[in-house]
Amino acid sequence: MPLTNHRTAHHAFLRHLYADDYYPDHVLDQGRAVLLRLCERIEAEQPADLAALYPLTHAATEEFNRLQEAFEEAGSEIETVAREEIAEDFWFIAKAYGFTGADPEELIATRDW
């Protein structure tokens, strides 16, 4: 499903991580896909408020939790730089869809990275 939100459709998710050879592109591609699926779900389900948005972001965060093994198998990990970049993209998505009052920490509250 093509994204209708211009900001998310043209955003370079995980941009800084792609620029660093420490992070394998094939794993970043999976992370980027998680973020794009989150955008698709927001557009399809149109959460009315933060109480409806947070379960969507938590589900996407759980997908990132499962990606940790793929990072490790590729000789990488979700460490400080990656955590910050991923969190910033979650925050970008929330703002792009009008949830400017979202708590950045709550967006990714289910993380174990």
N, C-alpha and C positions, 0 to 999 in steps of 0.2 A: 504494500500500500504506500504510494508516494505521500510524503508529508505535505500538509497544506500550510503549515506555519513556516513562513519565509525564513525566519531566524534560525530555526532548528534544521530546516532543509539544507541550508548553506553553511552550517557551522562545521568546523573541522574538529570533531571530537577527538580527544586524547592527543591533540596536535603536538604538544611538547614531548610526550612519550615517544611518538613516532620519530622525533628528531634525535632520539638518544638510542644508540645501538644496544644498550643494556636491555632494552625491552624488545622482545621479538615481535616483529610485525604480525605474524600469524596469530599470536595470542592477543595482540592489540586489536586485530580485526574482529576477534570474538567479543572483546570488550566494547568496541564501537557498535557492534550489532546489538548488544544488550541495551545500549543507550538509545539507539534508533528504535528498537522495539518498545522501549519505555515511551518515547515520543508517540509512536503509533497507538499505543494503548491509551495515552492521554487524549489523543485526538478521537479515538473510537468511543471511549467511555465518557469523555467530557466530565471529569469530576467537578462537582459543584463547589467544593470547599477543601480545606486542608485535610479534614478527616477522611475524605474520599481519595485525596492525592497520596497521602502517606502509604497506604497499603500497596499502591502501584510502585512507588519508589523503593519500598522495602523488598518487594518481589525482585526488582531489578538488582538491588544490593545483594540479595541472596545468590543471584546468578554470578555476580562478581566474586562472592565467597567461593563458589565452586570453581572459578577460574584460577584460584591460587595454585592449585596443583599443576595446571598447565604452565603457569609462569615458572614454577619451580623445576618442572621437567625440562624447560628450555633454558635453565641456568639463570633465571631472573626471580623477582619476587615483587609483591605489592608492598613496597616500602614507602618511606616518607614522601618522596617526590611523586610517586604514583598515587598514593592515597590522596594527596592534595589535588592532583590533576583530576582524578575521578570525582572527588567531592565537588570541585569547581564546576565540572560538567553537569552534575546533578543539580547544582544551584542555578546554573545557566538555564537548564531545561525548565525548572520551576518558574523562574522569572519570565522566560519566553512565553509561557502559557498563562501568565498573569498572576501567578502565585508569589507575589513579591513579599508577602508576609510569612512565607515558609521559613521554618527553622532549618538552616543548613545541616545541623547535626541530626535533626530528626529525619531528614530526607534519607539519610544513610544509617539510621540507628541500628539496623540489624547486621551491620558489617562485623566481620571478625578479622579484619586486616588493619 
